[in-house]
Structures are given as C-alpha cells and as structure tokens.
Amino acid sequence: MARMHTKKKGKSKSRKPMLDGSTEIKSQLGKEETESIILQYSKQGMGPTAIGERLKREHGVLYPKSTLGRKITVLLKEKKVANPMPEDLMNLMAKAVNLNKHIEKNKQDKSNTLNLKRTEAKIWRLTKYYIRMGVLPGKWRYDPKQAELLIRGRS
C-alpha cells in the first residue's frame, strides 16, 4: 500500500529488533526503580517518547514495556500524570503553528503552504480517530488559533 502524501511504498509495520542471548542488557533496574524514574521525568515535563529515549540512553532500559509489563503512557495514565492531549497530536499542532507563523511572514512560499495543508489533514484524521476511541471529547475540533494557545501553554 502506498503512503499517504508520497508516491513511495512502505512496510506495513515497524518491528523491534530481535534480542539474542549474546546481547548484554546494561540495565539492572527493577520495576519500581524504573517507575520512579519515569514519574520523575514526567514531573519535569517530558513526554512519553522523550522519557523512553532517556531511559534507553542513560539507564540502558531498551524496552520499558518488557520491564514494566505495560507501556509508559499506560503507566502515566494510571498514576494520573499523563497529559490529556495525545503527544502525537500535540506535535502535529506545534508543526502547524510554526508553519502558520512562517507563511504569515512569507506569503509566496507555496511548498510550505502545501505542507501546512498536509499537516492539518493529518491533524483532522488523528482527531477523528481519538474522538472515536474516546480520548478526546466528541465536540473537540482543531482550530489554528486555539492550537497556538495550547502550544504556548505547553512550553
């Protein structure tokens, strides 16, 4: 199946690399220690992907799900520390806000105008998905001005 906004074809899934027995895992952290580190990073304002990267880089935890038995986002929701807005949607809205600012200064930039339309299409598609899954309220709609306020409040 082809990708959405390119003519290229891609793989249907991403797969984690196999861990063989010869690979030594650097981390000796237990479940409780990993949970406390994750909660500490979330209090610093980091999102789940940034927490996962930091765990991998600094603490040697390759796959937190195998250590914790659940994903980082599920743990943060259980502890009631998670952001109510999904991280991927927030990242797309931040990208759209930056493109809007750029286009206001450079009105002749057609390629970035097209990129803004594509980004907003992704936002609308994700919004429909999250409303269907019950993550967002049913009346939630994407508005560029509201998105700018959300992004400003996040940072």
Buried (B, 14 or more C-beta within 10 A) or exposed (E): EEEEEEEEEEEEEEEEEEEEEEEEEEBEBEEEBBBEBBBEBBEEEBBBEBBBEBBBEEBEBBBBBEBBEEBBBBBBBEEEEBBEBBBBBBEBBBBBBBBBEBBEEEEEBEEBBEBBEBBBEBBEEBBEEBBEEEBBEEEEEBEBEEBBEBBEEEE
